[in-house]
Amino acid sequence: MSFKIQTLNKIAAVGLNQLDRDNYEVATDINNPDAILVRSADMHEMNISDNTKAVARAGAGTNNIPIPELTEKGVVVFNTPGANANAVKELVMLSLLLASRPVVDANKWANALAGKGDEFPDLAEKGKSQFVGPELKGKTLGVIGLGAIGYMVANLALKFGMEVIGYDPYLSVQAALNLDHNVKIAETLDTVFAKSDYITIHVPQTNDTKGMINASAIKNMKNGVRIINIARGGLVNNADVLDAIKSGKVACMVTDFAAEELLNQPNIIVMPHLGASTPEAEDNCAVMASKQLKDFLEKGNIVNSVNFPKTVTDNPIPNGGTRLCISHKNIPDTISKFTTILGEAKLNISSFINQARGDVAYNIIDVDGKVTEDIIEKLSACDTVNRVRAIYN
């Protein structure tokens, strides 16, 4: 059993070391890869081989990956939720401080005094009053999205003496258990907008969330609100925020997503996507992505996929047998076609797992005996099937 893995970005060595070289060929330039490891490279215009079975994003966001097209081809897309959460959490807290205390502008101003010699201390003392900013203590932070990063930000903000109000209509049981009981939960976004002195966003970019911070939303916010976006650039309508900063409605925005229109603008701090730029986060994401790929390629298991259902088996592949991994549209009567084809071939099913996620279904079928290529072709010919893969023992 050997696999070819293409890397589209520099992936931390500790992650690649999860893929033993006896069974994995890993390279940037590789033809017909079985899987792709990616960080931030844009894959939307990429010609992806029909042999590619999976894409693993060493990070949380996947808007650089053409998910609908890959789903249609039966390609599983993984991400690594939580692997970079601590790094992002720390940058969010720094951003809250930067949004409050104008240290970036103060630093630029102080550097401009170079060469003043003995005059510098007096000049600095006289000029510091222009860089006054509010404390976080006692202010209200609105956290939109209480997942792996959001709940950590909310909990830490409490330790800074802030009041915290959170909003997440999809709050998971695990996140709720992790959330400090002092975090208040809002029923609507407008409640967060109306009550918050600071707003930080921690949701994926989807058709529903794209441009969610816009003129309409800003109108419902407090005067002088400060906005933090370390999630995804497309969540914020930059033109509307610029107008709101000019009017004084928004006091400051800190964003981790550089855009030409935001550069050299007063009260806007732009960073070049530093959220997960720590050696610890890069290692964590690389290890998690590589392990998920390995588990999928060798055993067919799916964990942390953004387009396929979680499907896991601890059962070994039958000795001398076959594991069939079949992705298909979630349509009635599909599974009966599989069992009929296998039954007619006198192949016994020793284990069968079927999971669905919306319109997508995935099966792990363990069969006693070798499933031959002609049987795989019959399974693939079923009109709802996207992909059939056989793993032999």
RODO-2510 file (C-alpha; in nm, 4 decimals, decimal comma):
residues 393
     n   res          X          Y          Z
     1     m     0,0000     0,0000     0,0000
     2     s     0,1618     0,3257    -0,1128
     3     f     0,0267     0,6762    -0,1604
     4     k     0,1381     0,9987    -0,3257
     5     i     0,0813     1,3248    -0,1347
     6     q     0,1149     1,6662    -0,2972
     7     t     0,1937     1,9660    -0,0754
     8     l     0,0806     2,3068    -0,2014
     9     n     0,2432     2,5032     0,0815
    10     k     0,5264     2,4492     0,3231
    11     i     0,3913     2,1959     0,5726
    12     a     0,5643     2,1590     0,9089
    13     a     0,8060     1,8659     0,9152
    14     v     0,6539     1,7251     1,2320
    15     g     0,3309     1,6790     1,0358
    16     l     0,4905     1,5210     0,7317
    17     n     0,6744     1,2832     0,9621
    18     q     0,3364     1,1222     1,0359
    19     l     0,3481     0,9872     0,6789
    20     d     0,6096     0,7128     0,6803
    21     r     0,8245     0,7218     0,3695
    22     d     0,7934     0,3475     0,3131
    23     n     0,4280     0,4003     0,2243
    24     y     0,4082     0,7689     0,1304
    25     e     0,5751     0,9771    -0,1377
    26     v     0,5458     1,3436    -0,0401
    27     a     0,6447     1,6280    -0,2734
    28     t     0,5338     1,9622    -0,4148
    29     d     0,5728     1,8507    -0,7762
    30     i     0,3911     1,5219    -0,8053
    31     n     0,1611     1,3775    -1,0715
    32     n    -0,1794     1,2272    -0,9958
    33     p    -0,1590     1,2548    -0,6177
    34     d    -0,3806     1,0420    -0,3966
    35     a    -0,4235     1,3388    -0,1633
    36     i    -0,3280     1,7046    -0,1258
    37     l    -0,1996     1,8878     0,1818
    38     v    -0,2632     2,2625     0,1692
    39     r    -0,2526     2,5683     0,3905
    40     s    -0,3446     2,8931     0,2140
    41     a    -0,2850     2,8167    -0,1567
    42     d    -0,5877     2,8970    -0,3732
    43     m    -0,7132     2,5755    -0,5348
    44     h    -1,0130     2,7186    -0,7204
    45     e    -0,8378     2,7351    -1,0584
    46     m    -0,6316     2,4206    -1,0021
    47     n    -0,6712     2,1181    -1,2267
    48     i    -0,7208     1,8423    -0,9715
    49     s    -0,6442     1,4866    -1,0788
    50     d    -0,9237     1,2286    -1,0904
    51     n    -0,6953     1,0123    -0,8773
    52     t    -0,7137     1,2600    -0,5881
    53     k    -0,9244     1,1165    -0,3097
    54     a    -0,8819     1,3774    -0,0368
    55     v    -0,7662     1,7302     0,0405
    56     a    -0,6514     1,8214     0,3908
    57     r    -0,6338     2,1866     0,4917
    58     a    -0,3776     2,2476     0,7676
    59     g    -0,5990     2,5107     0,9259
    60     a    -0,9652     2,5815     0,9882
    61     g    -1,0912     2,7924     0,6967
    62     t    -1,1555     2,6234     0,3629
    63     n    -1,2651     2,9092     0,1358
    64     n    -0,9472     2,8524    -0,0709
    65     i    -1,0787     2,5071    -0,1692
    66     p    -1,3527     2,4416    -0,4316
    67     i    -1,5650     2,2285    -0,2000
    68     p    -1,8817     2,1852    -0,4126
    69     e    -1,6831     2,0632    -0,7127
    70     l    -1,4752     1,8246    -0,5027
    71     t    -1,7819     1,6904    -0,3247
    72     e    -1,9399     1,6083    -0,6599
    73     k    -1,6268     1,4079    -0,7470
    74     g    -1,6320     1,2232    -0,4152
    75     v    -1,3211     1,4000    -0,2832
    76     v    -1,3193     1,4335     0,0954
    77     v    -1,2056     1,7727     0,2282
    78     f    -1,0605     1,7824     0,5793
    79     n    -0,9711     2,0740     0,8022
    80     t    -0,8127     2,0978     1,1466
    81     p    -1,0576     2,2725     1,3803
    82     g    -0,9033     2,3737     1,7097
    83     a    -0,5442     2,3006     1,6112
    84     n    -0,4628     2,6704     1,5811
    85     a    -0,7211     2,7912     1,8333
    86     n    -0,4762     2,9045     2,1004
    87     a    -0,2675     3,1032     1,8515
    88     v    -0,5746     3,2800     1,7143
    89     k    -0,7129     3,3412     2,0640
    90     e    -0,3912     3,5153     2,1668
    91     l    -0,3930     3,7337     1,8533
    92     v    -0,7550     3,8308     1,9208
    93     m    -0,6648     3,9451     2,2715
    94     l    -0,3705     4,1440     2,1313
    95     s    -0,6089     4,2960     1,8757
    96     l    -0,8492     4,4041     2,1487
    97     l    -0,5621     4,5861     2,3187
    98     l    -0,4424     4,7384     1,9901
    99     a    -0,7955     4,8570     1,9158
   100     s    -0,8065     5,0279     2,2558
   101     r    -0,4599     5,1697     2,3041
   102     p    -0,3147     5,3328     1,9902
   103     v     0,0315     5,1881     2,0428
   104     v     0,0922     5,1358     1,6689
   105     d     0,0472     5,5073     1,5973
   106     a     0,2383     5,5964     1,9122
   107     n     0,5301     5,3829     1,8013
   108     k     0,5365     5,5481     1,4588
   109     w     0,5269     5,8909     1,6234
   110     a     0,8059     5,8062     1,8665
   111     n     1,0256     5,6691     1,5875
   112     a     0,9806     5,9965     1,3989
   113     l     1,1577     6,1728     1,6880
   114     a     1,4816     5,9945     1,6077
   115     g     1,7788     6,2311     1,6190
   116     k     1,6264     6,4679     1,8758
   117     g     1,8842     6,3615     2,1314
   118     d     1,8345     6,5135     2,4764
   119     e     1,5085     6,6721     2,3636
   120     f     1,3425     6,3357     2,3154
   121     p     1,2211     6,2730     2,6754
   122     d     1,0443     6,6105     2,6960
   123     l     0,8967     6,5791     2,3466
   124     a     0,7707     6,2289     2,4237
   125     e     0,6128     6,3414     2,7501
   126     k     0,4381     6,6367     2,5841
   127     g     0,3135     6,4276     2,2904
   128     k     0,1781     6,1246     2,4700
   129     s    -0,1633     6,2782     2,5384
   130     q    -0,2645     6,2246     2,1748
   131     f    -0,2408     5,8481     2,2250
   132     v    -0,4887     5,7979     2,5082
   133     g    -0,7143     5,4931     2,4791
   134     p    -0,9747     5,3149     2,6942
   135     e    -0,9172     5,0116     2,9171
   136     l    -1,0850     4,6782     2,8478
   137     k    -1,2000     4,6322     3,2068
   138     g    -1,5687     4,7004     3,2473
   139     k    -1,6394     4,7091     2,8734
   140     t    -1,8652     4,4631     2,6920
   141     l    -1,7239     4,2235     2,4346
   142     g    -1,9555     4,0643     2,1822
   143     v    -1,8304     3,7285     2,0527
   144     i    -1,9994     3,6099     1,7337
   145     g    -1,9371     3,2363     1,7058
   146     l    -1,8544     3,0270     2,0123
   147     g    -1,6660     2,7378     1,8566
   148     a    -1,3100     2,6245     1,9266
   149     i    -1,1727     2,9805     1,9154
   150     g    -1,4744     3,1860     2,0179
   151     y    -1,5307     3,0177     2,3518
   152     m    -1,1620     3,0581     2,4428
   153     v    -1,1739     3,4291     2,3586
   154     a    -1,4915     3,4703     2,5635
   155     n    -1,3453     3,2956     2,8673
   156     l    -1,0182     3,4887     2,8548
   157     a    -1,1931     3,8242     2,8111
   158     l    -1,3692     3,7635     3,1425
   159     k    -1,0272     3,7472     3,3092
   160     f    -0,9549     4,0927     3,1683
   161     g    -1,2577     4,2183     3,3598
   162     m    -1,4830     4,2462     3,0547
   163     e    -1,8503     4,1658     3,0336
   164     v    -1,8988     3,9080     2,7594
   165     i    -2,2034     3,8384     2,5482
   166     g    -2,1926     3,5594     2,2909
   167     y    -2,4023     3,4584     1,9928
   168     d    -2,3969     3,1209     1,8201
   169     p    -2,7132     2,9573     1,6841
   170     y    -2,5146     2,6360     1,6262
   171     l    -2,3521     2,6164     1,9689
   172     s    -2,2281     2,2614     2,0202
   173     v    -2,2686     2,0712     2,3446
   174     q    -1,8898     2,0546     2,3877
   175     a    -1,8467     2,4293     2,3350
   176     a    -2,1298     2,5008     2,5769
   177     l    -1,9627     2,2849     2,8402
   178     n    -1,6331     2,4693     2,7885
   179     l    -1,7937     2,8126     2,8094
   180     d    -1,7644     3,0015     3,1383
   181     h    -2,1049     3,0373     3,3033
   182     n    -2,0516     3,4151     3,3260
   183     v    -2,0704     3,4481     2,9468
   184     k    -2,4189     3,5694     2,8572
   185     i    -2,5807     3,4143     2,5499
   186     a    -2,7720     3,6443     2,3139
   187     e    -3,0712     3,5243     2,1179
   188     t    -3,0022     3,7493     1,8189
   189     l    -2,7128     3,9215     1,6463
   190     d    -2,8809     4,2579     1,6917
   191     t    -2,8606     4,2091     2,0685
   192     v    -2,4841     4,1644     2,0404
   193     f    -2,4545     4,4685     1,8152
   194     a    -2,6595     4,6893     2,0479
   195     k    -2,4796     4,5978     2,3712
   196     s    -2,1141     4,5557     2,2712
   197     d    -1,8280     4,8030     2,2984
   198     y    -1,6086     4,5561     2,1138
   199     i    -1,7140     4,2918     1,8612
   200     t    -1,5025     3,9950     1,7524
   201     i    -1,6078     3,7514     1,4792
   202     h    -1,5423     3,3761     1,4837
   203     v    -1,7592     3,2184     1,2145
   204     p    -1,6749     3,0553     0,8795
   205     q    -1,7307     3,2469     0,5593
   206     t    -2,0403     3,1117     0,3865
   207     n    -2,3074     3,2555     0,1616
   208     d    -2,5012     3,3413     0,4781
   209     t    -2,2145     3,5112     0,6635
   210     k    -2,0335     3,6884     0,3785
   211     g    -2,0466     4,0636     0,4371
   212     m    -2,2328     4,0223     0,7673
   213     i    -2,0580     4,3293     0,9098
   214     n    -2,2097     4,5883     0,6806
   215     a    -2,3840     4,9255     0,6936
   216     s    -2,7074     4,7704     0,8176
   217     a    -2,5336     4,5833     1,0992
   218     i    -2,3162     4,8816     1,1930
   219     k    -2,6252     5,1003     1,2221
   220     n    -2,7392     4,8798     1,5122
   221     m    -2,4036     4,8986     1,6915
   222     k    -2,2981     5,1348     1,9682
   223     n    -2,1324     5,4596     1,8719
   224     g    -1,7560     5,4164     1,8987
   225     v    -1,7644     5,0376     1,8642
   226     r    -1,4373     4,8570     1,7969
   227     i    -1,4402     4,5621     1,5547
   228     i    -1,1964     4,2693     1,5456
   229     n    -1,1848     4,0338     1,2466
   230     i    -0,9323     3,7505     1,2710
   231     a    -1,1748     3,5009     1,1112
   232     r    -1,2228     3,5652     0,7367
   233     g    -1,1831     3,8823     0,5331
   234     g    -1,5089     3,8382     0,3443
   235     l    -1,7150     3,8601     0,6627
   236     v    -1,6683     4,2374     0,6633
   237     n    -1,7818     4,4886     0,4030
   238     n    -1,4712     4,7059     0,4040
   239     a    -1,6313     5,0005     0,2260
   240     d    -1,9084     5,0203     0,4865
   241     v    -1,6575     5,0045     0,7734
   242     l    -1,4466     5,2803     0,6157
   243     d    -1,7554     5,5020     0,5928
   244     a    -1,8413     5,4237     0,9553
   245     i    -1,4890     5,5100     1,0718
   246     k    -1,4998     5,8399     0,8860
   247     s    -1,8310     5,9237     1,0536
   248     g    -1,7045     5,8188     1,3979
   249     k    -1,9592     5,5384     1,4357
   250     v    -1,6754     5,2823     1,4428
   251     a    -1,3744     5,3859     1,6501
   252     c    -1,1328     5,1246     1,5174
   253     m    -1,1090     4,8000     1,3238
   254     v    -0,8309     4,5442     1,3542
   255     t    -0,8261     4,2909     1,0717
   256     d    -0,5990     4,0014     0,9849
   257     f    -0,6856     4,0319     0,6154
   258     a    -0,4966     4,2850     0,4086
   259     a    -0,6931     4,4692     0,1431
   260     e    -0,5713     4,7623    -0,0634
   261     e    -0,8555     4,9898     0,0435
   262     l    -0,7717     4,9419     0,4121
   263     l    -0,4042     5,0314     0,3956
   264     n    -0,2815     5,3585     0,5490
   265     q    -0,6276     5,4416     0,6766
   266     p    -0,6720     5,6090     1,0158
   267     n    -0,8059     5,3841     1,2935
   268     i    -0,7604     5,0682     1,0915
   269     i    -0,4885     4,8176     1,1790
   270     v    -0,4148     4,5633     0,9063
   271     m    -0,2149     4,2450     0,9617
   272     p    -0,1035     3,9969     0,6913
   273     h    -0,3041     3,6921     0,8079
   274     l    -0,1023     3,6164     1,1215
   275     g    -0,3753     3,4267     1,3078
   276     a    -0,2093     3,0864     1,2998
   277     s     0,1459     3,2109     1,2430
   278     t     0,3089     3,0500     1,5409
   279     p     0,5381     2,7471     1,5235
   280     e     0,3093     2,5678     1,7688
   281     a    -0,0033     2,6220     1,5585
   282     e     0,1696     2,5275     1,2346
   283     d     0,2932     2,2060     1,3945
   284     n    -0,0475     2,1236     1,5436
   285     c    -0,2296     2,1814     1,2142
   286     a     0,0236     1,9813     1,0130
   287     v     0,0112     1,6855     1,2507
   288     m    -0,3682     1,6834     1,2647
   289     a    -0,4096     1,7147     0,8859
   290     s    -0,1548     1,4404     0,8158
   291     k    -0,3075     1,2003     1,0679
   292     q    -0,6544     1,2524     0,9222
   293     l    -0,5284     1,1866     0,5700
   294     k    -0,3438     0,8744     0,6828
   295     d    -0,6496     0,7375     0,8646
   296     f    -0,8657     0,7997     0,5584
   297     l    -0,6277     0,6607     0,2972
   298     e    -0,5357     0,3495     0,4939
   299     k    -0,8649     0,2723     0,6703
   300     g    -1,1350     0,4813     0,5019
   301     n    -1,2200     0,6709     0,8214
   302     i    -1,3478     1,0288     0,7995
   303     v    -1,3016     1,2721     1,0889
   304     n    -1,3213     1,6536     1,0656
   305     s    -1,4415     1,6700     0,7076
   306     v    -1,6232     1,9832     0,5941
   307     n    -1,8162     1,8076     0,3168
   308     f    -1,8602     1,4431     0,4265
   309     p    -2,0194     1,2871     0,7352
   310     k    -1,8042     1,1616     1,0197
   311     t    -1,7623     0,7901     0,9555
   312     v    -1,5337     0,5783     1,1724
   313     t    -1,4802     0,2091     1,2278
   314     d    -1,2387     0,0363     1,4613
   315     n    -1,2946    -0,2968     1,2874
   316     p    -0,9924    -0,4387     1,1060
   317     i    -1,0248    -0,5148     0,7370
   318     p    -1,1063    -0,8881     0,7096
   319     n    -0,8037    -1,1077     0,6536
   320     g    -0,7816    -1,1573     0,2786
   321     g    -1,0820    -0,9290     0,2436
   322     t    -1,1735    -0,5875     0,1050
   323     r    -1,2918    -0,2605     0,2523
   324     l    -1,5133    -0,0658     0,0130
   325     c    -1,5361     0,3097     0,0673
   326     i    -1,8281     0,4417    -0,1352
   327     s    -1,9501     0,8003    -0,1598
   328     h    -2,2845     0,8728    -0,3201
   329     k    -2,5834     1,1032    -0,3227
   330     n    -2,8079     1,0513    -0,0227
   331     i    -3,0988     0,9014    -0,2150
   332     p    -3,3274     0,6117    -0,1101
   333     d    -3,2662     0,2624    -0,2492
   334     t    -2,8966     0,3250    -0,3153
   335     i    -2,7656     0,0898    -0,0472
   336     s    -2,9860    -0,1954    -0,1683
   337     k    -2,8127    -0,1709    -0,5058
   338     f    -2,4754    -0,2212    -0,3355
   339     t    -2,5914    -0,5249    -0,1407
   340     t    -2,7523    -0,6741    -0,4521
   341     i    -2,4329    -0,6384    -0,6561
   342     l    -2,2209    -0,7908    -0,3805
   343     g    -2,4745    -1,0671    -0,3162
   344     e    -2,4876    -1,1669    -0,6822
   345     a    -2,1077    -1,1921    -0,6734
   346     k    -2,1361    -1,4309    -0,3746
   347     l    -1,9461    -1,1865    -0,1541
   348     n    -2,0323    -1,1778     0,2153
   349     i    -2,0607    -0,8414     0,3924
   350     s    -1,9013    -0,8684     0,7352
   351     s    -1,9539    -0,5059     0,8383
   352     f    -2,1522    -0,2141     0,6959
   353     i    -2,1490     0,1498     0,8112
   354     n    -2,3554     0,4170     0,6384
   355     q    -2,3556     0,7844     0,7346
   356     a    -2,5146     1,0847     0,5694
   357     r    -2,4677     1,4603     0,5783
   358     g    -2,7290     1,6494     0,3854
   359     d    -2,7150     1,5317     0,0255
   360     v    -2,3904     1,3393     0,0756
   361     a    -2,3630     0,9804     0,1997
   362     y    -2,0605     0,7655     0,2711
   363     n    -2,0248     0,3930     0,3338
   364     i    -1,7557     0,1704     0,4771
   365     i    -1,8343    -0,1865     0,3711
   366     d    -1,6105    -0,4734     0,4805
   367     v    -1,6307    -0,7775     0,2563
   368     d    -1,4942    -1,1273     0,3091
   369     g    -1,2830    -1,1983     0,0020
   370     k    -1,1350    -0,9865    -0,2713
   371     v    -1,3680    -0,7526    -0,4582
   372     t    -1,2546    -0,7653    -0,8201
   373     e    -1,2317    -0,4759    -1,0616
   374     d    -1,5471    -0,5771    -1,2494
   375     i    -1,7504    -0,5606    -0,9263
   376     i    -1,6037    -0,2181    -0,8481
   377     e    -1,7073    -0,1047    -1,1961
   378     k    -2,0644    -0,2264    -1,1350
   379     l    -2,0797    -0,0373    -0,8043
   380     s    -1,9355     0,2749    -0,9689
   381     a    -2,1957     0,2522    -1,2451
   382     c    -2,4825     0,3086    -0,9989
   383     d    -2,6243     0,6446    -1,0991
   384     t    -2,6010     0,8005    -0,7521
   385     v    -2,2389     0,6978    -0,6868
   386     n    -1,9554     0,9528    -0,6924
   387     r    -1,6618     0,7315    -0,6050
   388     v    -1,5767     0,3727    -0,5083
   389     r    -1,2443     0,2907    -0,3473
   390     a    -1,1204    -0,0523    -0,2444
   391     i    -0,8677    -0,1134     0,0353
   392     y    -0,7318    -0,4670     0,0361
   393     n    -0,5879    -0,6652     0,3238
***
